[in-house]
Structure formats: structure tokens, C-alpha cells
Amino acid sequence: MTNKELQALVEQISLKYFKKPFKHQAAFNKRLRTTGGRYLLASHNLEFNPKQLEFYGKDEFIKIIKHELCHYHLHIEGKGYRHRDRDFQVLLSDVGGSRYCKTIPGTRNQARHIHVYECKKCRERYYRKRKIDTNQYVCGKCRGKLRWVLKKTCR
């Protein structure tokens, strides 16, 4: 599906389910990873993850379009457009949009590395996602010097 076809589909869904025209731009954004789509508040444009269409088909993709159109129409009308707002939840259930998109295989649950540091004085251990500069940081308990112990891989 091209961006032109996507634009036409979004306009068609907007008129059919919301009875209102979609007057802005809809486009694919390949940089989206963990989300199915995005409503841009400043420009009122919609962006969609092309991998959602590729992996789960047109029916699931239409549910994502309905979800983003709920944000769009409610924001323009000045109503509650956030996920937690009652207006959004009611409209989403009325049009049959999806609350969450399905996870694309390979985007989540990747192996994470944990860096383990230990205090030279009191042997207190610290677990960090990122490496730290052991010359800059000290133990929070006894102010002793830290040393890097190992790098663990977690799932």
C-alpha cells in the first residue's frame, strides 16, 4: 500500500465510521517500532507503522486507523482525546477500534545487558542497564570505590 492509498483509506474510514472528513495527511513511518500509529497534535497528521499491515493484515490495520482517528476527531472538537479520557474510550468502542496494537515479532523481549558493579569496601552490589564511570561514582552506603564485576545478559 502506498501513502496515497493509505490517505484514501483513512479518508474513507473517517467518513464511514465518524461521519466527518479527515482533512490532514496520513502517511507511513518506517521508524515506528512499538506502536501501530501516531497522532501528531501540532500538525493533526497521522503516521502509521507499515509493519502492522504487513504482519497482521488489513483488518487489524483498519482498527489501528480507527484508533488514531478517535484521537484526531476528539482533539479537533476539543474533547478528551487521551487514552484515559472517557470520551476517547466511548468513541473507540463505538467505532470498533483497537485499544492496543499487536506486537511485531522481534521488536520486544530482546536480550538486555545488565552491568554489575561492586563496592570495594562493603561489597554492596549495584545493577545498571548502562555502563557508569567508576572514577566518578562511589558507593551509596559507605562512599567506597566501585569496581565493574560482570555484564549479565537477561531476557
Wavefront OBJ file of the C-alpha trace (Angstrom):
o trace
v 0.000 0.000 0.000
v 1.334 3.435 -0.906
v 0.888 6.679 1.019
v -1.767 7.790 -1.499
v -3.752 4.594 -0.965
v -3.363 4.994 2.795
v -4.638 8.587 2.589
v -7.699 7.447 0.632
v -8.373 4.597 3.094
v -8.144 6.923 6.113
v -10.496 9.440 4.473
v -12.956 6.657 3.612
v -12.911 5.217 7.164
v -13.336 8.700 8.640
v -16.475 9.360 6.599
v -17.930 5.876 7.102
v -17.443 5.473 10.872
v -17.130 9.038 12.172
v -19.363 10.853 9.627
v -16.685 13.574 9.468
v -13.995 14.317 6.876
v -10.292 13.775 7.524
v -8.627 16.973 6.248
v -4.955 16.324 7.044
v -2.177 13.976 5.942
v -1.849 10.263 6.677
v 1.445 8.552 5.883
v 3.553 5.525 6.700
v 6.502 6.000 9.052
v 9.020 3.153 8.954
v 10.759 4.437 12.099
v 7.798 3.495 14.322
v 8.678 0.308 16.170
v 6.480 -0.463 19.164
v 3.367 1.442 18.170
v 0.851 0.902 15.389
v 0.220 4.557 14.704
v 0.673 8.078 15.969
v -1.459 11.221 16.020
v 0.615 14.400 15.844
v -1.010 17.113 17.954
v 0.745 20.083 16.351
v 0.044 19.258 12.700
v -3.020 16.946 13.115
v -1.344 14.440 10.788
v -1.419 10.684 11.295
v 1.524 8.300 10.957
v 1.239 4.529 10.715
v 3.626 1.628 11.118
v 3.743 -0.272 7.803
v 4.854 -3.455 9.574
v 1.454 -3.719 11.283
v -0.182 -4.019 7.862
v 2.499 -6.427 6.665
v 2.316 -8.782 9.669
v -1.358 -8.683 10.671
v -3.293 -7.718 7.552
v -5.806 -5.091 6.591
v -8.466 -5.866 9.239
v -6.119 -5.213 12.167
v -4.668 -2.192 10.373
v -8.147 -0.673 9.996
v -8.625 -0.986 13.773
v -5.393 0.999 14.250
v -6.637 3.655 11.803
v -9.899 3.934 13.780
v -7.894 4.336 16.993
v -5.828 7.203 15.574
v -8.917 8.830 14.039
v -10.509 8.840 17.505
v -7.556 10.914 18.743
v -7.844 13.164 15.680
v -11.572 13.928 15.779
v -11.793 14.334 19.560
v -8.785 16.677 19.642
v -10.212 18.860 16.874
v -13.591 19.003 18.679
v -11.893 19.989 21.935
v -12.975 16.844 23.777
v -10.925 14.337 25.761
v -8.597 12.725 23.199
v -6.202 10.907 25.553
v -6.376 7.175 26.272
v -7.561 7.776 29.830
v -10.409 10.129 28.848
v -13.960 8.792 28.895
v -14.793 10.492 25.550
v -11.964 8.574 23.885
v -12.910 5.226 25.396
v -16.580 5.561 24.438
v -15.859 6.641 20.856
v -13.256 3.896 20.407
v -15.708 1.201 21.465
v -18.471 2.729 19.297
v -16.394 2.598 16.099
v -14.701 -0.721 16.897
v -11.108 0.420 17.059
v -8.380 -1.473 18.866
v -7.193 -0.323 22.286
v -3.698 -1.764 21.721
v -1.913 -2.961 18.620
v -0.353 -6.393 18.379
v 3.366 -6.767 18.997
v 5.504 -7.155 15.905
v 7.818 -10.174 16.195
v 11.379 -9.187 17.067
v 10.657 -5.701 18.420
v 10.322 -6.552 22.116
v 11.707 -9.095 24.555
v 15.196 -8.716 23.193
v 18.133 -9.686 25.366
v 19.177 -6.934 27.759
v 22.603 -6.468 29.235
v 22.977 -5.649 32.906
v 26.245 -4.255 34.230
v 27.126 -5.308 37.769
v 29.300 -3.091 39.981
v 30.573 -3.879 43.463
v 31.888 -1.677 46.246
v 35.497 -2.496 47.188
v 34.833 -1.747 50.890
v 31.395 -3.124 51.826
v 30.773 -5.463 48.853
v 27.401 -3.811 48.072
v 26.308 -4.701 44.513
v 24.754 -2.293 42.009
v 22.935 -3.368 38.827
v 22.763 -0.902 35.943
v 21.433 -1.005 32.378
v 24.165 1.363 31.225
v 27.854 1.417 31.994
v 28.929 4.016 34.527
v 32.227 5.793 35.106
v 33.695 4.165 38.217
v 36.006 7.153 38.742
v 33.008 9.472 39.032
v 30.564 7.386 41.121
v 31.021 5.898 44.594
v 29.087 3.517 46.843
v 25.893 4.991 48.277
v 26.349 3.207 51.603
v 29.980 3.715 52.558
v 31.359 6.076 49.859
v 33.863 3.368 48.791
v 35.208 2.955 45.268
v 33.223 0.865 42.807
v 34.606 -1.797 40.513
v 32.993 -3.389 37.482
v 32.246 -7.074 38.129
v 30.450 -8.504 35.091
v 27.988 -7.985 32.276
v 24.906 -10.245 32.521
v 22.513 -10.994 29.693
v 18.861 -11.150 30.739
v 15.675 -11.970 28.851
l 1 2 3 4 5 6 7 8 9 10 11 12 13 14 15 16 17 18 19 20 21 22 23 24 25 26 27 28 29 30 31 32 33 34 35 36 37 38 39 40 41 42 43 44 45 46 47 48 49 50 51 52 53 54 55 56 57 58 59 60 61 62 63 64 65 66 67 68 69 70 71 72 73 74 75 76 77 78 79 80 81 82 83 84 85 86 87 88 89 90 91 92 93 94 95 96 97 98 99 100 101 102 103 104 105 106 107 108 109 110 111 112 113 114 115 116 117 118 119 120 121 122 123 124 125 126 127 128 129 130 131 132 133 134 135 136 137 138 139 140 141 142 143 144 145 146 147 148 149 150 151 152 153 154 155
